[in-house]
Amino acid sequence: MDGTEDRAHLEWWANRSSCLARIPVRLAAGPGSRAWDAVVSPPLDRGAREDMQFLIEASPYFTLRFGDDSVTEVEVERAGDPGRLRLSAVPEA
């Protein structure tokens, strides 16, 4: 990711062919080179926020897809405000 802020999408995949959620986010580099602070943009309505929380509770592992179509697997945590998230890259096995 170039610069200090970028746009990307969080994707939650049920299996290799079924993406259940694609959430647009603005990213700012967090502490360390493999962590980001994310703001859901545009903000989600109440129902969509509840759906996102359900997915995070089911499995906090999402695919982070950047504008250039590169991807990295991340663990998602809520960061207080419902529209703010903390993303941490999952180490490759």
C-alpha positions in Angstrom: 0.0 0.0 0.0 1.5 3.3 -1.0 1.0 6.5 1.1 -0.7 6.8 4.5 -4.3 6.3 3.4 -5.9 4.1 0.8 -9.2 2.7 -0.2 -9.9 -1.0 -0.2 -12.7 -3.6 0.4 -13.1 -6.1 3.2 -14.6 -9.4 1.8 -16.0 -12.2 3.9 -16.0 -15.5 2.0 -18.1 -18.5 3.0 -16.2 -20.7 0.6 -14.1 -20.3 -2.6 -17.1 -19.2 -4.7 -19.4 -17.4 -2.2 -18.5 -13.9 -1.0 -21.1 -13.0 1.6 -20.0 -9.4 2.2 -17.9 -6.7 0.4 -17.4 -3.6 2.6 -15.7 -0.5 1.3 -13.1 0.9 3.7 -10.6 3.8 4.0 -7.3 2.6 5.4 -4.6 4.3 7.4 -1.4 2.6 8.3 -1.5 1.5 11.9 1.4 0.6 14.2 3.7 -1.9 12.4 3.8 -2.6 8.7 1.0 -5.2 8.7 -1.7 -3.4 10.6 -4.3 -0.8 9.5 -7.0 1.4 11.0 -10.1 1.2 8.8 -13.1 3.4 8.5 -16.2 1.9 6.8 -17.0 4.4 4.0 -19.7 5.1 3.2 -21.1 4.3 6.7 -23.3 1.2 7.0 -27.0 1.4 8.0 -28.0 -0.3 11.3 -28.9 -3.6 9.6 -25.7 -3.8 7.7 -23.7 -3.0 10.8 -25.4 -5.8 12.6 -24.7 -8.2 9.7 -21.0 -7.2 9.7 -20.8 -7.8 13.5 -22.4 -11.2 13.0 -19.7 -12.1 10.4 -16.9 -10.8 12.7 -18.3 -13.0 15.5 -18.6 -16.0 13.2 -15.0 -15.6 12.0 -13.0 -12.5 12.2 -10.9 -13.4 9.2 -11.6 -11.3 6.1 -9.8 -10.8 2.7 -8.6 -7.2 2.3 -8.7 -6.3 -1.4 -6.7 -3.3 -2.5 -7.4 -1.1 -5.5 -4.8 -2.9 -7.6 -6.6 -6.2 -6.8 -3.8 -7.4 -4.5 -5.2 -9.2 -1.4 -4.1 -10.1 2.1 -5.9 -12.0 4.8 -6.6 -9.9 7.9 -8.1 -10.4 11.3 -10.8 -7.8 12.0 -11.6 -6.2 15.4 -14.1 -3.5 16.2 -12.4 -0.3 17.4 -15.0 1.4 19.5 -17.1 3.3 17.0 -19.2 0.9 14.9 -17.7 2.3 11.7 -14.1 1.9 12.8 -12.1 -1.3 12.6 -8.6 -2.5 13.4 -7.1 -4.9 10.8 -4.1 -7.1 11.4 -2.5 -9.2 8.7 -2.6 -12.9 9.2 0.9 -14.4 9.0 1.3 -16.7 6.0 1.6 -20.4 7.0 
